[in-house]
């Protein structure tokens, strides 16, 4: 009798171990194009501003254009994916997590009237998920490096 129970127990263990192996990760590894990868987060001033400096918690009004990073293109500017309305600009609160980390970190200290280029690695941008529009079309692919040129029009202190 004991050997029947041992055989049943061994069979159950074998089935359980096989099931665990079948549940192993079968996803293909992600292969990243090196031309789309930003190696270092940089945010040089293209035009030095002379007005109020931006700090976390301030409300900023900016005009910007965003491109997918492409190392083979001048200034890394690949496909343009977005631009702000030129007259109204875009208003947001800096440093409160409403924007991508590259903006929250890269605009600190920028002065009104200045223009800054942000070259952003994927982990400070839209990450491993990227973004899609309302129709489900990919706007920013997963793991995409980004380039933004941002002109700071106005800083409203908190």
WOTAMO-V952471 format. One record per backbone hydrogen bond with DSSP energy under -1.0 kcal/mol. CO is the residue of the C=O (numbers start at 0). NH is the residue of the N-H. E is the energy in kcal/mol with one decimal. If there is no record, write none. Layout:
BEGIN
CO;NH;E
CO;NH;E
END
This chain:
BEGIN
0;4;-1.9
1;5;-2.2
2;6;-2.2
3;7;-2.5
4;8;-2.7
5;9;-2.6
6;10;-2.4
7;11;-2.5
8;12;-2.4
9;13;-2.6
10;14;-2.4
11;15;-2.5
12;16;-2.8
13;17;-2.2
14;18;-2.4
15;19;-2.1
16;20;-1.9
17;21;-1.9
18;22;-1.1
20;23;-1.4
32;35;-2.1
33;36;-1.1
34;70;-2.7
35;144;-1.6
41;118;-2.9
43;116;-2.4
46;114;-2.1
51;111;-2.0
53;108;-3.1
54;57;-2.2
57;93;-2.7
58;155;-2.9
59;91;-2.1
60;152;-2.4
60;153;-1.7
61;89;-2.8
62;150;-3.0
63;83;-2.7
64;148;-2.1
65;80;-2.3
65;81;-1.4
66;146;-2.5
67;77;-2.4
69;72;-2.2
72;75;-2.3
73;76;-1.9
75;69;-2.0
75;77;-1.0
78;67;-2.7
81;65;-3.0
84;88;-2.3
89;61;-2.8
91;59;-3.0
93;56;-3.7
99;103;-2.1
100;104;-2.6
101;105;-2.0
102;106;-1.7
106;109;-1.9
109;53;-2.9
110;113;-2.1
111;49;-1.5
111;50;-2.1
113;151;-2.4
114;45;-2.9
114;46;-2.1
115;149;-2.9
117;147;-2.4
118;41;-1.6
119;145;-2.5
120;123;-2.1
121;124;-1.3
121;126;-2.3
123;101;-2.8
125;129;-1.8
126;142;-2.7
130;138;-2.5
130;139;-1.4
132;135;-1.7
136;132;-2.5
139;130;-2.5
140;143;-1.3
144;68;-3.0
145;119;-2.8
146;66;-3.0
147;117;-2.8
148;64;-1.5
149;115;-2.8
150;62;-2.1
151;112;-3.5
153;60;-2.2
155;58;-2.5
END
